[in-house]
Amino acid sequence: MARKIRTTKSPEERRAEAEGLHATIAEQVEELRSSEAWTRFLTFAQAFHRYSTGRRAVSELRECV
């Protein structure tokens, strides 16, 4: 049985909150794109183009340890 979700926020408040979250995410993505760690990971991942994402993650963890 589905639950009813009650909210006390107005549509304008929800819209403002969504816009704020979107701005935060956009800023964090931009920071990630310019970080040295992301560049190193992409360089590392190039060598494993035939492996699944999971295998790449395991390999990356082994490299970090």
C-alpha positions as CSV (number, residue, x, y, z in Angstrom):
1,M,0.0,0.0,0.0
2,A,1.4,3.4,-1.0
3,R,2.1,6.0,1.7
4,K,0.8,9.5,1.4
5,I,3.5,12.0,1.6
6,R,2.5,15.3,3.2
7,T,4.6,18.4,2.7
8,T,4.3,21.8,4.2
9,K,6.4,23.5,1.5
10,S,4.8,25.6,-1.1
11,P,5.6,24.9,-4.8
12,E,7.8,28.1,-4.8
13,E,9.8,26.8,-1.8
14,R,10.2,23.4,-3.5
15,R,11.3,25.1,-6.7
16,A,13.8,27.3,-4.9
17,E,15.2,24.3,-3.0
18,A,15.6,22.3,-6.3
19,E,17.4,25.3,-7.9
20,G,19.7,25.5,-4.9
21,L,20.5,21.8,-5.0
22,H,21.1,22.0,-8.8
23,A,23.5,24.9,-8.3
24,T,25.4,23.0,-5.6
25,I,25.7,19.9,-7.8
26,A,26.9,22.0,-10.7
27,E,29.6,23.6,-8.6
28,Q,30.7,20.2,-7.2
29,V,30.9,18.7,-10.7
30,E,33.0,21.6,-11.9
31,E,35.4,21.1,-8.9
32,L,35.7,17.4,-9.7
33,R,36.4,18.1,-13.4
34,S,39.3,20.3,-12.5
35,S,40.8,18.2,-9.7
36,E,44.1,16.4,-10.1
37,A,42.6,13.2,-8.6
38,W,40.0,13.0,-11.4
39,T,42.6,13.5,-14.1
40,R,44.8,10.7,-12.6
41,F,41.8,8.4,-12.4
42,L,40.8,9.1,-16.1
43,T,44.4,8.4,-17.1
44,F,44.4,5.2,-15.1
45,A,41.0,4.1,-16.5
46,Q,42.2,4.5,-20.1
47,A,44.3,1.3,-19.7
48,F,41.2,-0.7,-18.8
49,H,38.8,0.0,-21.6
50,R,37.8,-3.6,-21.9
51,Y,37.1,-4.1,-18.2
52,S,33.8,-3.5,-16.5
53,T,33.4,-0.4,-14.2
54,G,33.5,-2.7,-11.2
55,R,36.8,-4.3,-12.2
56,R,38.2,-0.8,-12.7
57,A,37.1,0.3,-9.3
58,V,38.7,-2.7,-7.7
59,S,41.9,-2.1,-9.6
60,E,41.8,1.6,-8.6
61,L,41.4,0.6,-4.9
62,R,44.4,-1.7,-5.1
63,E,46.5,1.1,-6.7
64,C,45.6,3.4,-3.8
65,V,46.5,1.0,-1.1
